[in-house]
Amino acid sequence: MRRRNTIGIIALAIAASGCSDSSNSPAVVDNQAPTVSSIADIAVEANSVAVAFDVTVEDDITAPEDLAVTISNDNADLFEGGEIILDGSGADRRLLITPAPATVGSATLTVTVTDQGGLSTDAAFMITVTPQAAVFGTSVRNIFARGENDNPETVNDKEYNDETSDFNDLLGG
């Protein structure tokens, strides 16, 4: 919805046939809602480092440095002990997101930009924190690189050792 703001006074002088007249009337300027760049949905692994997004904010009347930018999310548990930081000023801002350690799940984050006329725009995106990928190759190398005096290794409730097991046993074959 558009909101009309009254800004300033315009003095108008009209001269016709040797006569003059003046009038003061308020100037009406249509204030448009600010804009914010879209942010694509993203998936990150748990315990990952901060993810950074560049965000651009603009408005037709309010200077970029005077725009209020806020961040909200619908899953506070996903960021408890982590961080959501908005950095920068002017039109170019940076959003840094660090999910809580050892936490998985999804959250919708909403970036809201509000101009000095009170109009606002939202840009929402989803962040999904997935479990860390198991390092299967490392486990396999550790099991089969053991010496002959090492104890068998247990994987998925099965006991394996380098003398009686092979790689296919680990794969369930």
VOBA-1610 file (N, C-alpha, C; in pm, whole numbers, padded with zeros to 5 digits, always signed):
BEGIN
Met+00083-00115+00000Met+00000+00000+00000Met+00089+00124+00000Arg+00059+00219-00083Arg+00137+00343-00089Arg+00093+00437+00022Arg+00187+00509+00075Arg+00159+00611+00173Arg+00208+00743+00115Arg+00129+00843+00126Arg+00166+00974+00073Arg+00221+01057+00189Asn+00336+01111+00167Asn+00399+01198+00266Asn+00401+01340+00212Thr+00382+01437+00300Thr+00390+01577+00261Thr+00528+01626+00299Ile+00600+01677+00200Ile+00735+01723+00225Ile+00751+01863+00167Gly+00783+01961+00249Gly+00818+02095+00204Gly+00699+02179+00158Ile+00730+02299+00114Ile+00631+02394+00063Ile+00685+02448-00069Ile+00599+02461-00165Ile+00637+02518-00294Ile+00568+02653-00307Ala+00645+02755-00338Ala+00588+02888-00365Ala+00571+02900-00515Leu+00451+02937-00558Leu+00420+02945-00700Leu+00382+03088-00732Ala+00448+03147-00827Ala+00416+03284-00870Ala+00369+03279-01014Ile+00257+03344-01040Ile+00201+03347-01175Ile+00189+03492-01219Ala+00238+03521-01336Ala+00227+03658-01389Ala+00148+03651-01519Ala+00041+03735-01527Ala-00040+03739-01650Ala-00090+03880-01670Ser-00075+03932-01786Ser-00123+04066-01823Ser-00086+04171-01721Gly+00036+04169-01677Gly+00081+04272-01586Gly+00039+04250-01443Cys-00032+04144-01411Cys-00075+04115-01275Cys+00010+04000-01222Ser+00020+03991-01093Ser+00090+03877-01036Ser+00011+03824-00917Asp+00030+03697-00889Asp-00036+03632-00776Asp+00057+03521-00728Ser+00051+03489-00605Ser+00133+03378-00556Ser+00047+03292-00464Ser+00089+03167-00452Ser+00014+03073-00370Ser+00113+02977-00305Asn+00088+02942-00182Asn+00168+02840-00114Asn+00083+02714-00103Ser+00134+02605-00157Ser+00061+02479-00145Ser+00162+02369-00114Pro+00119+02273-00034Pro+00213+02165+00001Pro+00243+02076-00119Ala+00369+02033-00125Ala+00408+01939-00230Ala+00379+01798-00180Val+00317+01719-00262Val+00286+01581-00226Val+00378+01490-00304Val+00456+01410-00231Val+00551+01318-00292Val+00509+01176-00255Asp+00498+01090-00354Asp+00467+00949-00327Asp+00593+00882-00274Asn+00586+00835-00151Asn+00698+00762-00092Asn+00677+00615-00122Gln+00769+00556-00192Gln+00763+00413-00223Gln+00834+00335-00113Ala+00791+00213-00092Ala+00857+00127+00006Ala+01001+00101-00038Pro+01092+00085+00057Pro+01231+00056+00020Pro+01242-00081-00047Thr+01357-00107-00104Thr+01382-00238-00166Thr+01498-00305-00094Val+01496-00437-00097Val+01604-00518-00042Val+01628-00631-00141Ser+01754-00660-00166Ser+01787-00767-00261Ser+01739-00901-00207Ser+01706-00991-00298Ser+01660-01124-00256Ser+01781-01208-00215Ile+01755-01303-00128Ile+01859-01394-00080Ile+01809-01536-00107Ala+01892-01616-00171Ala+01854-01753-00205Ala+01856-01841-00080Asp+01768-01940-00077Asp+01770-02040+00030Asp+01906-02111+00029Ile+01948-02158+00146Ile+02080-02220+00155Ile+02076-02337+00253Ala+02162-02434+00229Ala+02182-02545+00323Ala+02329-02547+00362Val+02355-02562+00492Val+02492-02569+00543Val+02502-02688+00638Glu+02623-02740+00654Glu+02645-02849+00748Glu+02654-02794+00890Ala+02610-02874+00984Ala+02623-02838+01125Ala+02770-02813+01156Asn+02794-02726+01252Asn+02928-02690+01297Asn+03011-02621+01190Ser+02947-02566+01090Ser+03022-02496+00985Ser+03054-02354+01031Val+03144-02291+00959Val+03181-02154+00990Val+03070-02061+00942Ala+03081-01935+00972Ala+02979-01837+00935Ala+02956-01835+00785Val+02829-01821+00749Val+02789-01807+00609Val+02759-01659+00588Ala+02814-01601+00481Ala+02797-01457+00456Ala+02708-01434+00335Phe+02622-01335+00345Phe+02535-01293+00235Phe+02551-01143+00216Asp+02560-01100+00092Asp+02557-00958+00063Asp+02412-00916+00042Val+02373-00806+00104Val+02237-00756+00097Val+02244-00610+00054Thr+02164-00574-00046Thr+02159-00435-00093Thr+02023-00377-00057Val+02025-00258+00006Val+01901-00189+00044Val+01899-00053-00022Glu+01780-00011-00068Glu+01765+00118-00136Glu+01627+00175-00107Asp+01615+00306-00125Asp+01486+00372-00111Asp+01483+00495-00202Asp+01363+00536-00240Asp+01350+00650-00329Asp+01370+00784-00259Ile+01350+00789-00128Ile+01363+00916-00055Ile+01467+00906+00056Thr+01460+00803+00138Thr+01551+00788+00251Thr+01689+00745+00203Ala+01792+00812+00253Ala+01930+00775+00219Ala+01958+00634+00271Pro+02037+00554+00200Pro+02063+00415+00241Pro+02114+00402+00384Glu+02199+00495+00428Glu+02253+00485+00564Glu+02147+00514+00671Asp+02034+00573+00631Asp+01926+00602+00725Asp+01816+00497+00725Leu+01828+00395+00643Leu+01729+00287+00641Leu+01752+00197+00762Ala+01645+00160+00829Ala+01654+00066+00942Ala+01643-00075+00886Val+01741-00160+00918Val+01743-00298+00871Val+01743-00390+00992Thr+01646-00481+00998Thr+01637-00575+01109Thr+01629-00718+01055Ile+01667-00813+01139Ile+01666-00955+01104Ile+01580-01028+01207Ser+01493-01115+01160Ser+01416-01200+01251Ser+01422-01343+01199Asn+01396-01439+01288Asn+01392-01579+01245Asn+01286-01653+01323Asp+01239-01763+01266Asp+01130-01838+01328Asp+01177-01963+01403Asn+01308-01976+01426Asn+01360-02091+01499Asn+01482-02047+01581Ala+01455-01986+01694Ala+01563-01932+01778Ala+01659-02041+01825Asp+01610-02165+01843Asp+01697-02274+01888Asp+01810-02301+01790Leu+01785-02280+01662Leu+01886-02307+01560Leu+02005-02210+01572Phe+01983-02096+01637Phe+02089-01995+01647Phe+02130-01967+01792Glu+02076-02043+01888Glu+02113-02023+02027Glu+02260-02060+02045Gly+02340-01965+02085Gly+02484-01988+02096Gly+02556-01962+01965Gly+02482-01942+01858Gly+02539-01904+01729Gly+02520-01755+01712Glu+02521-01710+01588Glu+02509-01566+01568Glu+02435-01534+01439Ile+02366-01421+01442Ile+02313-01358+01322Ile+02357-01213+01333Ile+02447-01172+01246Ile+02505-01037+01254Ile+02478-00963+01124Leu+02432-00840+01137Leu+02417-00752+01022Leu+02528-00650+01029Asp+02610-00644+00926Asp+02726-00557+00925Asp+02716-00460+00807Gly+02787-00351+00816Gly+02794-00256+00706Gly+02695-00142+00723Ser+02707-00046+00633Ser+02617+00069+00633Ser+02596+00112+00489Gly+02508+00206+00470Gly+02479+00249+00334Gly+02398+00143+00262Ala+02409+00140+00131Ala+02330+00047+00051Ala+02379-00096+00061Asp+02509-00115+00083Asp+02567-00250+00083Asp+02586-00299+00225Arg+02511-00402+00259Arg+02519-00461+00393Arg+02564-00606+00379Arg+02610-00665+00489Arg+02654-00805+00489Arg+02587-00873+00608Leu+02529-00988+00581Leu+02463-01069+00682Leu+02551-01191+00708Leu+02593-01209+00833Leu+02676-01324+00873Leu+02593-01414+00964Ile+02585-01541+00926Ile+02501-01635+01001Ile+02586-01753+01046Thr+02584-01780+01176Thr+02652-01896+01233Thr+02549-01973+01315Pro+02507-02091+01268Pro+02412-02171+01346Pro+02473-02217+01478Ala+02387-02253+01572Ala+02433-02305+01701Ala+02514-02432+01678Pro+02615-02455+01761Pro+02695-02577+01746Pro+02611-02703+01764Ala+02642-02805+01686Ala+02581-02938+01696Ala+02428-02934+01688Thr+02375-02843+01609Thr+02231-02829+01593Thr+02194-02844+01447Val+02084-02914+01421Val+02033-02926+01285Val+01888-02880+01283Gly+01841-02839+01165Gly+01704-02794+01150Gly+01696-02686+01044Ser+01579-02624+01035Ser+01556-02518+00937Ser+01497-02397+01005Ala+01521-02282+00945Ala+01463-02157+00993Ala+01440-02065+00875Thr+01334-01988+00884Thr+01312-01882+00786Thr+01363-01753+00848Leu+01458-01690+00782Leu+01510-01562+00826Leu+01446-01454+00741Thr+01409-01344+00803Thr+01345-01234+00733Thr+01426-01107+00755Val+01466-01045+00645Val+01535-00916+00649Val+01429-00811+00622Thr+01410-00718+00715Thr+01311-00611+00701Thr+01383-00478+00690Val+01347-00401+00587Val+01405-00268+00566Val+01292-00167+00580Thr+01314-00065+00665Thr+01212+00037+00690Thr+01271+00174+00661Asp+01196+00255+00584Asp+01244+00390+00552Asp+01194+00489+00657Gln+01237+00615+00647Gln+01200+00716+00746Gln+01053+00754+00739Gly+00985+00720+00629Gly+00842+00744+00617Gly+00758+00633+00680Gly+00824+00528+00732Gly+00753+00419+00798Gly+00716+00303+00707Leu+00751+00310+00579Leu+00722+00200+00488Leu+00831+00095+00498Ser+00793-00031+00482Ser+00892-00138+00494Ser+00872-00245+00388Thr+00979-00322+00368Thr+00980-00434+00275Thr+01054-00549+00342Asp+01005-00671+00318Asp+01068-00791+00373Asp+01128-00875+00261Ala+01238-00941+00292Ala+01295-01045+00205Ala+01322-01164+00295Ala+01258-01277+00265Ala+01273-01396+00349Ala+01347-01504+00273Phe+01423-01584+00348Phe+01490-01699+00289Phe+01502-01807+00395Met+01522-01930+00350Met+01533-02042+00443Met+01677-02088+00452Ile+01720-02114+00574Ile+01850-02175+00597Ile+01823-02312+00661Thr+01883-02414+00604Thr+01870-02550+00655Thr+02007-02596+00700Val+02017-02637+00825Val+02142-02688+00880Val+02130-02840+00882Thr+02216-02905+00805Thr+02212-03051+00790Thr+02318-03114+00879Pro+02302-03242+00913Pro+02406-03310+00991Pro+02538-03311+00914Gln+02646-03313+00987Gln+02776-03322+00921Gln+02786-03456+00850Ala+02843-03452+00732Ala+02862-03575+00655Ala+02963-03663+00728Ala+02930-03790+00738Ala+03023-03885+00800Ala+03144-03901+00710Val+03257-03910+00770Val+03381-03926+00694Val+03407-04075+00683Phe+03331-04140+00595Phe+03337-04286+00581Phe+03475-04331+00535Gly+03533-04260+00440Gly+03664-04299+00388Gly+03770-04305+00496Thr+03766-04212+00590Thr+03864-04210+00698Thr+03847-04332+00787Ser+03722-04368+00819Ser+03698-04486+00903Ser+03748-04611+00835Val+03721-04625+00706Val+03766-04743+00632Val+03918-04750+00632Arg+03983-04638+00605Arg+04130-04639+00605Arg+04185-04675+00742Asn+04123-04624+00847Asn+04169-04655+00981Asn+04156-04803+01013Ile+04047-04864+00973Ile+04025-05006+01001Ile+04127-05092+00928Phe+04147-05065+00798Phe+04233-05151+00718Phe+04380-05112+00721Ala+04414-05006+00791Ala+04555-04969+00804Ala+04613-05018+00936Arg+04535-05088+01014Arg+04581-05136+01144Arg+04689-05243+01128Gly+04769-05255+01229Gly+04869-05362+01231Gly+04806-05492+01279Glu+04881-05602+01275Glu+04820-05731+01310Glu+04794-05747+01460Asn+04851-05665+01546Asn+04825-05676+01689Asn+04709-05587+01735Asp+04649-05513+01644Asp+04539-05424+01682Asp+04411-05502+01705Asn+04327-05447+01790Asn+04196-05508+01815Asn+04102-05482+01697Pro+04003-05568+01679Pro+03905-05544+01572Pro+03829-05413+01596Glu+03778-05354+01492Glu+03702-05229+01497Glu+03554-05261+01485Thr+03470-05192+01561Thr+03325-05211+01552Thr+03265-05097+01471Val+03192-05132+01365Val+03122-05035+01282Val+02981-05088+01261Asn+02881-05005+01292Asn+02740-05045+01277Asn+02712-05177+01350Asp+02761-05187+01471Asp+02739-05304+01557Asp+02799-05433+01502Lys+02891-05424+01409Lys+02962-05542+01358Lys+03110-05523+01382Glu+03176-05632+01410Glu+03319-05627+01438Glu+03398-05657+01310Tyr+03495-05572+01280Tyr+03577-05590+01160Tyr+03724-05585+01198Asn+03804-05662+01127Asn+03948-05648+01141Asn+04012-05669+01005Asp+04137-05634+00996Asp+04203-05637+00865Asp+04236-05778+00817Glu+04226-05879+00905Glu+04258-06016+00863Glu+04137-06091+00809Thr+04018-06063+00864Thr+03900-06141+00823Thr+03796-06059+00748Ser+03814-05929+00738Ser+03713-05844+00673Ser+03773-05773+00554Asp+03687-05738+00460Asp+03733-05656+00349Asp+03639-05536+00334Phe+03669-05452+00240Phe+03594-05328+00219Phe+03446-05356+00193Asn+03413-05461+00118Asn+03273-05492+00089Asn+03195-05527+00215Asp+03261-05583+00316Asp+03192-05610+00442Asp+03140-05481+00505Leu+03219-05376+00496Leu+03177-05247+00552Leu+03059-05188+00477Leu+03050-05218+00349Leu+02940-05165+00269Leu+02815-05250+00282Gly+02822-05357+00357Gly+02706-05442+00376Gly+02697-05552+00273Gly+02801-05572+00194Gly+02800-05672+00088Gly+02849-05805+00132
//
